[in-house]
Amino acid sequence: MEVEGEDLSHSALGERLTPGEAHVFRGCDLTGADLREAALGGARFESCVLERADFRKADLDGAVFSGGGGMGLRFDDADLVDATFTDVDLSSARFGGALLSDAAFTGCRMIGASLTAGRGTGFTLTRSNLTLANLGGCSLRGQVIEGVRFDDADLSGCDFTGATFSDCRLRGTKLIRTVFAKADLRGADLGEPDDAKLRAFAGAIVNQAQAAAILAARGITVL
């Protein structure tokens, strides 16, 4: 099934999709579309309007999303193994309970998105804006995290053991029981080094300027 430029807004599409068939949606309007439990393994969504589209419990194994997007997408409990999102607006998207093993988010706008309670062995984040996002409990162990903005995000309970941060921002982040053991934070803007951050950063690697800022915040001058 290949669809281009069609208005499919508010349509119930799940029953129209044949399992095992390749599905391509190109430049379509899927605003408010109902795709719950749909068989969409390997499907492609190219430059589609996805405002409030509902993919809950859908099979999106290996699906490709490029461009487009919109506010309020629902991916709760969906299978997103090996799915890729490139330059997609995922603001306020919900991924609660989704299987995210090896999913990749690149160049995405994920302001206010919720990935808490996601399942699987981890996903990747590159050049994406996760301001105000909730990643509570997610594991990004050993990941190379490049160009990601975590300003005011909730990273409580996240595991960044051995991760490397490059050109990232961690300003105003919530870091309750967050683990950064052996994480390389030298390429990150750590923001205000308060007590909660210092506890979370135990065991992490920082550069000299970061260390000096941490000590200066406690009234210690480094010469």
Stockholm file with secondary structure:
# STOCKHOLM 1.0

chainA/1-223         MEVEGEDLSHSALGERLTPGEAHVFRGCDLTGADLREAALGGARFESCVLERADFRKADLDGAVFSGGGGMGLRFDDADLVDATFTDVDLSSARFGGALLSDAAFTGCRMIGASLTAGRGTGFTLTRSNLTLANLGGCSLRGQVIEGVRFDDADLSGCDFTGATFSDCRLRGTKLIRTVFAKADLRGADLGEPDDAKLRAFAGAIVNQAQAAAILAARGITVL
#=GR chainA/1-223 SS CEEESCBCTTCBCGGGCCTTSCCEEESCBCTTCBCTTCBCTTCEEESCBCTTCBCTTCBCTTCEEESCBCTTCBCTTCBCTTCEEESCBCTTCBCTTCBCTTCEEESCBCTTCBCTTCBSSCCEEESCBCTTCBCTTCBCTTCEEESCBCTTCBCTTCBCTTCEEEEEECTTCBCTTCBCTTCEEEEEECCSCCHHHHHHTTTCBCCHHHHHHHHHTTTCCCC
#=GC SS_cons         CEEESCBCTTCBCGGGCCTTSCCEEESCBCTTCBCTTCBCTTCEEESCBCTTCBCTTCBCTTCEEESCBCTTCBCTTCBCTTCEEESCBCTTCBCTTCBCTTCEEESCBCTTCBCTTCBSSCCEEESCBCTTCBCTTCBCTTCEEESCBCTTCBCTTCBCTTCEEEEEECTTCBCTTCBCTTCEEEEEECCSCCHHHHHHTTTCBCCHHHHHHHHHTTTCCCC
//
